[in-house]
Amino acid sequence: MSEPIKHECGIAMIRLRKPLQYYCDKYGTPAYGVGKLYLLMEKQHNRGQDGAGVANIKIGMDPGSRYISRYRSVDQQPIQSIFKNISSKYNDAKSIAPDKYTDAQWMKDNCAFSGELWLGHLRYGTHGRNSLENCHPMLRQNNWRSRNLVVAGNFNMTNVEELFNKLVELGQHPKEKIDTVTVMEKIGHFLDDENQRIFDKYRGELTNQEITQKIEDELDMQTVLTRACKDFDGGYTMAGMTGFGASFVARDPAGIRPAYYYADDEVVVVASEKPAIKTAFGINYDEIQEIPPANALIIEKNGSYRLAPYIDELPQKSCSFERIYFSRGSDTDIYNERKQLGKNLIPNILDEVNHDLKNTVFSYIPNTAENSFLGMLEGLNEYMAAKRLDALDKGVNGSELRGLLALQPRVEKLVIKDAKLRTFIADDEHRNELVSHVYDTTYEVINKDTDTVVVIDDSIVRGTTLERSILTMLDRLEPKKVIIVSSAPQIRFPDCYGIDMSKMREFVAFRAALALIKERGMDDLLKSVYEDCKRAVECNEPINHVKRIYEPFTYQEVSDKIAEIVTPEVIGAEVRVIYQTVEGLHEACPDHTGDWYFTGDFPTPGGIQVVNKSFVNFYEGNDHLRAY
């Protein structure tokens, strides 16, 4: 995406299902789990570069022995930093007692991060400082092993205020009003409650030590999650580990955030993306399963596992942005879906260039749009093949036929990002000048004042990079026309489920609608929508009133106005913008129908509250405020 947005996080969990000695004997190292977790996290580094964290549980340790280890990092390369530190622990153990290195019990007694249960997290901070304290996994400590809780997740909650108040009503005194803390403390409260229930059940019959063992044998994480999560509103995949070795990965009721798992007799593994699991364990894609919405994968202390429903299911609305941009394109299904997104745009592109392929050059904005670009080329080749067949059917021959047979789509790599260029200058005027040079181009491949340049991008969010950099740069090639193509539809509404898109004015589509409203003297519409949004926020009314902002205008009218907005004042080429349609999106990605940022059809009541509140903030001039 030419306008990077912070988004999503990544999780990785591994449970070794056999005693650690088994892996020492079979693989010749106690670091089997370490290596697999490193691969899972490294193959998901696209999901978070603000920070990372790893936690490990040793199962069955005696009292007085450390059984929880955790490292977190906000270094420039946080994954490498963490695993370098973990590796040093193993190297130290090996140098101290090389003959004991593959003795599992000695390693567990003497080396940190040598347990059977692992949880890794990659962070993209949608808000909050990029500090070590904001990195997962989070740890809730207690002297009772069964009350210790480690939590990491890919989530945003829309109702943090409500969850915070629930904790206060329970008698707690939360240290922060953020979703990470409220989620962990809510689960932790009911984990404590389940501990107490089992303790009371056996009080007077067994010794406290015997009761402790009963708690670890009988504690039901499904019950804990059912009681803890009933008030959650948001998109989430939450992973947790208890101090005694039970663990879980819970997916939100609409399946907004992704979660996949694989299990065999040696491991149970969970990750946010399928390719990471495939790479780490060398398995086939059909062996990797999806955790169903509203279900938790629960792994017991003994290594057995089950899928368990813990919350009422909603209609599935898996995030379509995962398919368009966030997830790695090495997933076979995602690769093909992105190609189809590009192919779907061909009719509109051909209309815009008047079917003149001889004088049209196709390119893409590196690098994540490459798959949709390949699909666009595939669609062009299919169009040309059909055109040649039609010519043969009509008896065309001679030079006209030879011209048709020789004609190929003109493809050039026009847009090159200079990753080393940093826009560090403080004042806006000179910073914007530097921004215009973040991208560079290949010169002398465009026929001046003749060619049309078609450039495809994953999505157009704010439009500022187009205006300040890409269009200015392309105009230096002196084309007749520049067409910017978005493989995603127009982003019209904020996201509140894990993507950093929360403020209405940031969206170029919203600014285009405002400009159209002003041009047509429809200012009363803004006031009416504001009043309705304000009432909806106060009364918790589940209606997205912001949709009315776009209703007076056609999709094309909004696209045309966006083209005007992003066109720099001094530019010689005509600029046009083509967007994917919502129908085209669903055709390409039929199993991921979450499209609220495009349509305003939010899957949870909290999402509707957020969009109404976001518009209220805009209208009242409080654009700096977040709506959740």
VODO-786107 format. One record per residue: y, z, x negated of N, C-alpha, C in turn. Coordinates in steps of 0.1 Angstrom, whole numbers, plus 5000, padded with zeros to 4 digits. Layout:
VODO-786107
YZXYZXYZX...
end
This chain:
VODO-786107
498850004992500050005000501250004991502249914994503449904985504350024987504150104998504950225001503950335002503550394991502450494991502850615000501950665008502150785016501150885012501451015012500551115009499651135021498351155019497451145030496151215026495351245037493951285035493751375023492651445023492151515012490651475011490051525000488651494999487851614997486651625002485751735000484451684994483751774987482451744981481651874981480451874987479651994987478251964983477652044974476252034970475552164972474352164978473452274978472152234972471852304961470552284954469552354963468552284968467552344977466352414971466252394958465152464950465752554940464952644935465452734925466052664913467052714906467652654895466752614884465652694882464752664872464052524874463852484886463252354890464052244883465452254884466252144879466352144863466252274858466152284844464952214838463752234845462552184841462452034843462951984855462751844858463851754851465051804850466151724844466551764830465951874825466151924811467551984809468152024820469552084819469852174831470552284829470952364841472252304847472752194842474052134846473852024856472652014862472451904872473451904883473752014889474652024900476151994895476452044883477752014878478051864877477051794871477251654869477351574882476551614892476651544905477951574912478451704911479751734918480851654911480751644898481851564891481851424896480651364897480651224902481151214916480851304925481251304939482851314939483351394931484851414931485551294924485051254913485651144906485651014914484550994922484450874930485350884943485951004945486851024956488251054951488551024939489851074933491051004941490750894948491750824956492250914967491551014971491851104982492751214978493051234966493951344962494251354948495451334944495851344930496951454927497251534937498151644935497451764929496151774931495451894926493951884930493251974924491751974927491252114925490152144930489552274929488052274930487352364924485852374925485552524926484552554935484052684936482452684936481852784931480452794929479852924933478752924940478153054944476753064938476453174932475153204927474453284937473253234941472553294952471553404947471453514953470453614949470753704937472053714933472353794922472353944925472054024915471954174917473354224918473554344925474854404925475354434910476654414908477254434895477354304887476754194893476854064886477853974894478653894887479553804893478753694899479153654912478353554919479253444924480653454923481553354928482453314916482453184913483353124903484253024909485553014904486452914910487452874899487652744899488752684891489552594900490852594898491752504905492752454894493252334897494152274887495252184894496452184889497452084893497952004881497051994870497351914859497451774862497951694853498051544856496751484859495651524853494351484856493451604860493651654872493051774876491551784876490851674880489451674880488851694866489451614856488951624842489251764837490451814840490851954835489752054840489452054853488452154858487152134851486652014851485252004846485152014830486251994824486352034809486152184808486852264816486752404815485352454819484752394829483352424833482352394822482552274816481752224805481752324793482952374791483152464779482252594781482152634794481352754797479852724793479352604797478052564794477852554779478752494772478652474758478652604750479452704755479452834749478152904751477552884763476252954765475152884756475252754755474252684746474352724732475652744727475852784713475352924710475553014720475153154719473653164718472953104728471553114728470852984732470752894722470252754725468852764731468052864728466652864733466652914747467852974752467853024766468652924775469052814770469952724778469252674790467952644790467252594802466452714809466852834805466252944813467252974824466852944836467852944847468353084850467553184849467953324852468953374841468653334829469553374818470953314820470953184823472153114826472953174837472253214848472953274859473553404856472853484847473253614843474453604833474553494825475453494814476553374814476353284824477253174824477853154838479253144838479853114851479552974856479652944868479452814874478052764872477052854873475652814871474852844884475552844895474852874908474352754915473752774927473152674934473952604945475152664948475952614959477352574953477852454956479052394950479952344961481252364959482252314968483452254960483752134961484852074954485852014964487152014960488251964969489251884960489751784967490851704961492051704970493251734965494351764974495451654973495851604985497051534987497951624996498951684990499751774998500651705008500451715021501351655031502551735033502551855029503751935028503452065020504452135016504352245007504452204993504652304984504852274970503552234964503652164953502352124946502052234936501652344941501352464932499852494933499452574923498052614922497652694935498552774940498252854952497952764964498452644965498252554976496952474974496252484963495052404961493852484967492952404973491652454977490652444966489552514967489152604977489952734977490152794990490752924992489653024992489953144988488953254987489453374994488553425003488853545011487753645006488253744998487253834991487053964999485854014996485454145002484254204994484154334994483054394986481654374992481654335005480354295011480154155008479054115002478753974998478853885011478353935022478253855034479653835041480653905036481953885042482853805033482453765021483253675013483153535018484353465018484353335024485253245015484653125012485353025004485552905013486752855015487052745024487852635017487452515020488252395016488152295027489152205028489152115039490051995038489851905046490651785048491251795062492351865064492851885077494351915078494851895090496151935094496051995109496552105111496552165125497952145131497952105143499252075150499752205156498952315158499352435165499352555156499952545144499852655134500552775140501652755147502352875153501452955162500752875171499852945180498753015173498152955163497053015155497553135148498753135142499353245136499453365145499953335157500153445167498853495172497753415172496453465176495953565165496253535153495853635142496553765143497853755147498653875149498153955160497753885171497153955183495854025179495153965170493854025165494154155157495354175153495754285145495954255130495854125126495954095112497454085109497754075096499054055091499053945080498953815085498853705076500053695066499653655054500653645043501553525044501053415051501853295052501553225065502553145070502353075083502052935080500952905074500452765071499052755076498652625079497352605085496252645077496352635063495252675054494852815056495952905056495753045057495253085071495853025081495453065095494053025097493552905093492252865095491252955088491452985075490553075067490553215073491653265077491653405082491053405096491153305104490553305117489053295116488553215107487053205105486653335099487453385089487053515083486953635092487853635102487853745112486553745120486153625124484853625132483653635123483753595110482653625101482553775100483653845098483553995098482954055111483353995122482954045135481354025136480853915131479453885132478753985123479254005111478754105102478654245109479654285115479754415122478754425133478554315141477654305152476254335147475854265137474454285131474354425125475354475119475354615113475154715124475854695135475754795146474354785153473754665153472454645159471454725152471554745139470454815131470954955126472154995129472655125125471755235130471355325121470455435125468955405124468655275124467255235123466855205108467855145101467555095087468655155078468255155065469355195055470355085054471555125049472655025047472254905039471454935028470954825020470054735028469154795036468354705044469054625055470154695060470954625070471654505063472154525051472754415043471854295043470554315040469654205039469454145053469454225063469354175077470554085081471754125077472954055080472753915073472353905061472253775054471153685060470153755066469053675072469453625086470253705093470453675107471853625111472753625101474153585104474153435109474753415120474753285127476153215125476253115116477453055113477952965125476952925133477352845145478152935155477753055157478453155165479853185159479953205146481153225140482153115142481652985140482552875142482952855156482052875165482352855180483452955184483453075179484453175183485753145175485653105163486853095154487652965157486952855161487652725161488052685175487752765185488052715199489552685202490452745194491852725196492452615186491652565177492152465168492552335175493652285171494152155176494552075163493851975160494151895148493051805144493151745133492151665127491551735115490251755114489751835103488351805100488051815087486651845082486851965073486252075077486352205070484952235064485052275052483852325045483952465041482952545042482952685038481652735032481852835024480652895018480853045019479753115023479753265023479253315009479553435006479153494993477653504991476853505002475453525001474753385001475453275003474853145001474753055013475053105025475153025037476352935036476352815042477552735041477552645053478752575055478952485066479952375063479852265070480852165071481052135085482252155091482552145105483552025107483251935116484051825119484751835132486051795133486851815145486251745157486551785170485951735182486151585185487251525179487451385181486951305170486451365159485951285148487051215140488251275140489451215134489151205118488851315112488651315098487151285095486851215084485451175081484651275074483351275076482351355069480951295069480351285057479051225056478151315048476851305051475851395044474551315041473951375031472551325027471751445023470451435026469551555023468251495019467651565009466251535006465651675002464451674996463851804993464551884981465451814974466151874963467551924966468251844975469751874977470051844991471151914995471951875007473351845001473951735004475251694999476151635009477451675009478451625018479551575011480151465016481451415010482251345021483451315018484351245027484151095028483451045018483250905017481750875013481150775019479850735017479550685002480450594997480150544984480050654973480750764975480650874965479150924965478650944976477250994977476250894972476450764975475550664971475550654955476750654949476850654935476250774928476550894933476051014927474551024927473950974938472451004940471650874940472250754939471550634938470650604949471250624961470450604974470950484981470250454992470650345001471650395011472550305016473550345025472950405038471750345042471150395055470550525054470550585042470050725041471250825042472450775043473650865044473950875059474150995064474351015078475851065080476351045092477651095096477551225103478351325100478351445108479051415121478351435132478951395145480151475148481151425155482351505160481851625167482651735166482351865173481051925168480551885157479351945151479651995137478752095134478852145120477452125114477452085101476252085093476152225087475152305091475052445087473852445077474052505065473052515055472852665053471552715056471252855056471052905041470953035040470753085027469453035020468453005028467152965022467152815020468252745022468352595019468052505031467552565042467252485054468652445060468652335067469952285073469752235087470852225095470752175108472152135112472152035122473452005128473552085141474752145143474852235154476252215161476252185174477552175181478252315182479552315179480252445179481552445188481852325193483152315201482952195210483752195221483652095231484051955225483251855227483551725221484651655229485451575222486451485228486051345226486651245233486351105230486651075216485651015209485750995195486950895192487850945182488950865178489150875163488050825156488150825141489250755136489950805126491150755120490950605115491750515121491550375116492250355103493150435099493850425086492850445075491750515077490650535067490150395064490050305074489450175072490450075066491750095070492750005066493150025051493150155047493750185034493150305027492950415033492650545026491350545019490250505026488950515019488750395009487850425000487550314990486950194996487350074992486849954997485449914992484850004984483549974979482450004990482850075001482050095012481849955019480549915021480249775026480949755039480849845048481449825061483049815060483649905052485049905051485549775044484749725034485149605028485149485038484149475046484049365056485149385067485449505070486449525081487849485075488149525063489449485057489549335056488449265052488449115052488749065066488149125076488349075090489849095094490449205090491849225093492649115087492349065075493148955070492848825077491548805081491248685088491848675101492048795108492648795121494048745122494748745110496148715110496348565108495348485106495448345102496248265113495948275126496648195136498148215136498548335134500048365134500648315121499948325110500448275097500648125098499548055103499647905104500847865112501047935124502147895132503447915125503548025117504848055110505147955099504047895093504347805082504247655087504147645100504047515107502847435102501747505098500447445094500647365081501747395073502047315061501447395049500147375047499547445036499947395022500347265022500647205009501847275003502747325011503947385006504047535008502847595008502747745011501947805000502347914994501747994984501348134990500048174988499548294993499348394982499748524985499548624975499448764982499348864974499249004980499949104972500249214978500849324970499849414965499649424951498449494945498449634950497249704949496049634947495149644959495449744967494549784978494549674989495449584990495449475000494649354996493949374984493149254980492049214989491349314995490249285005490749205017491849245023492449175034492949035030493349025017493848895012492648805011491448855006490248775006489848725019489948815029489648775043490648665048491848675044492848575048492548445042492148445029491648315023490448255030489548345033488348305040488648235053489648295061490048235073490748105071491548085060492147965057491147855054490147895046489147795043488347745055488047835064487447805077488247705085489547735085490547645092490547505086490547505073490547375066489247295068488147365068486847305070486747245084487347315094487347265108488247145109489347145101490247035102489646915096488846925085488246815079487146755088486346845094485346795103485946715115487146765120487746695131488246565126488746555114489246425108488046325107486946375103485746285102485346235116485346325125484946285139485846185145487146185140488146085145488145965137487345955127487245835119488245815108488945925105489945925094489345885081489945805073489445765060490545725051490145685039491145635029491945755023493245725020494045825013494245955022494345935035494546055044493346145043492146095043490946175042490846235028491146155017491146215004492046325002493246315009494246425008493746545015493046535026492446645033491346715025490546635018489446685010489946754998491046714993491646764980492446894983492946914995493847024998493147154997493647244990493147384988494347484990494047604996495147704996495647734982496947734982497547764969497647924968497047974957496948114955497548154942498448254942499048304929499248454930499048514919499348664918500848674915501648694926503148694924503648824922503048934927503649064927502849154918503549204908502849284897503649414896502949534898503649664897503649714883504849754878504949814865504749964866503550004865503250144867503950244857504450194846505050274836506550304839507050224848508550234850508750354860509550454856509850574864511350564868511550594881512950594886513550734885513850764873514250904870515750924871516550824872518050834873518450904886519350994886519551074898520451014908521550944904522450894915521850774922522050764935521350664944521650524939522850494935523150354932522350304921522250374910521450334898519950344900519550444908518150464911517650344919518350304929517950184937517850064928518750054918518649934909517349934901516950054897515750064890514550034899514650084911513550064921513249914923514349834922514249684924513449624913513149704902512449644890511149714888510749804898509349864897508349754898508549654906507649534907508249414899507349344894507749224887506949104892507248984888506648864894506348764883505548664888505148554879506148434882506848394872507848294874507248154873508048054878507847914876506547864883506047924893504847874900505247834915506547854918507047824932507947704931507747604940508647494940509947534948511047534941512247594946512747524958513147604968513747554980512747464989511547474985510547394992509347484997508847564989507647644992507947765001506947795009506947925016506048015009506448145007505548245001505048345012503748355012503148455022502448565014502948685016502448805009501848905019500648945017500049045026500049185020500249285028500249425024499349495034498849615030498049695039498849735052500049785049500949835060502349845056503249835066504649855063505049975071505450085063505750205070507250225071507950235060509450255060510250135058509650035051510349915048511349915037511550035031512550055020512049975007510749975004510249914992510449764994510249705006510449565008511949535005512849615011514249585011514749594996514349704990515049734977514349674965513049624967512349574955511649444957510749434966509749324967510549194972511349204982511949084987513049034977513749124971514749084961514049014949512849064945512149004934511648874938511048854950510448724954511548624956512748664960513848574962514248514949514048584938514348524925513548394922512448384929511648264927512148144935513148164943513848064951512947994961512148064968511347994979512247964991511747874999512447845011512347955021511248025021510948125031509948225025510048355029509148455025508648525038507248525039506648585051505848705046506248825050505448945047504448975059503248985055502149005065501549145063501449215074500849355074499549345080498449395073497149395079496949505089497949595090497949705100499049675110498849725123499949705133501149785129502149775138503449845136503249995137503650075127503550215128504750265136504550325148505650355157505750505159504650585156504650725160504250805148504550935148504151015136502751055136502151085125500851135124500851285121499951355127499951505125498551545122497651455118496251495115495851475101496851475092496451465077497251365069498151285076498951185068500451235068501151205058502451255056503451155063503351145076504251065084504651145097505751225095506051315106507451295112508251215106509651205110509951065116510451055128510650935135511450835127512550875122513450785115512850715103511850765098511150705086510550575089510150555102509450435106510350315108510150205101511050095103510850035117509650045123509550005137510350085147510550215144511350295153512850255151513250225138514650185136514950055142513849965142514049835149514249855164513549945170513649975184515050025187515550115179516850175180517950065180517749975170518749865169518749775181517549745187517449665199518149735211517849865211518449945222520049945221520549955209521949955207522549815211521849705206522349575209522449545224521549595231521449565246522049675255522849765248523549865256522649955264521549995258520650085265520650225260521750275256521850415250521350515260521550495273521050595282519550615281518850515277517350535275517050645265517850645254517650745243517850885249518950905257519251035262518151075272517750985280516651015290515351055284514950985273513751015266513951155259515051175253515351305247515151425257515751415269515651515279514251545283513551435285512151445289511251505278511551465265510751525254511051675252512351705254512751845253512051935263511951885275511351955286509851965283509251855278507851855276507451955265508251965255508052065244508052205250509152235258509252365263508152405273507652305281506652325291505252285287505152245274503852205269503252095278504051995282503651885290502951775282501751735286500951645278501251495281502551465280502951325282503751275270503351165264504151105253505351025258506451085259507651025264508250915255507950935242508550845232508050695233506950675240506450545243507550455250508350525258509350445266510350385257510550425244511450365235511150225233509850195232509350055228509049965241508950025252508549945264509449835268510749835266511549725270511449595261510749605250510749505240509249445238509249315235507949265231507549295217506349285214505849315200506549225190506749095194507449005185508849035183509549085194510949125192511149235182510249335182510249445173510049385159509049295157508749245144509949165138510649085147511749005143512949095138513149205146514149305142513849375129512549405127512149465114512449365102512249235104512549135094514049145091514849155101516349165098516649285090516049405094516349535087515949525073514749475069514349485056514849365047515549275053516149165045517349215037517349205024518549245017519749165020520949215018522249145022522349015015522049015002522148894994520848834991520348744999519048674997519148535002518548444995518648304998517548265008516348325007515248275015515248335029514748265039514548325052513348425051513448535058512448635058511848655072510548655072509848675085508748785082508348855093507348965092506348945103505048945099503948935108503149055107502849115119502049235119500649205126499649285122498449285129498649335143497949285152498049345166497049455167497249545177496349655179494949595183494949485191493749425195492949375183493749315174493049265161492549375153493149495153492649605146491349655152491249665165490049715171488949615170489249485169488249385167487649405153488449425143487949445129487249575127487749675133487249815131486849875144485749825150485349865164484950015165484450075154483950205155484950315151486150275148487250365144488450335152488450395164489450355174490750455174490750545165491950625164493150545160494150525169495250435167496550495171496650635172497850695177499150665170499150635157500350605150500850465154499950385160500350255164500650245179499850325187499950315202500650435208500650555201501050675208500050745216498750695216497750755223497050865215497650985215497151095206495851155212494851185204493651235209493651385213494651455209494651605213496051635219496051745227497351785233498451815222497951875211498951905200499551785194498851675194499551555189500651505197500451515211501551475220502751565218502451695216503551795214504351755201503651715191504251675179505151555180504751455187505551335188506851355197506651435207507851475215508851555207508251655200509151735192509851665180509151565175509651485164510851405170510751355182511951275188513051375190512751495195513851595197514551625184513851635173514451665160515351545156514851425159515651305155516951305164516851325176518051315185519051415182518551535179519451645176520051645161519651545154520151535140519351625130518151665134517451755125516251685119516551565113515551485107514751545096515351645090514751715079513651805083513551845096512551935101511251865104510151925101508851875104508551915119507751835125507451865140506151945141505651995130504452075131504352165118
end
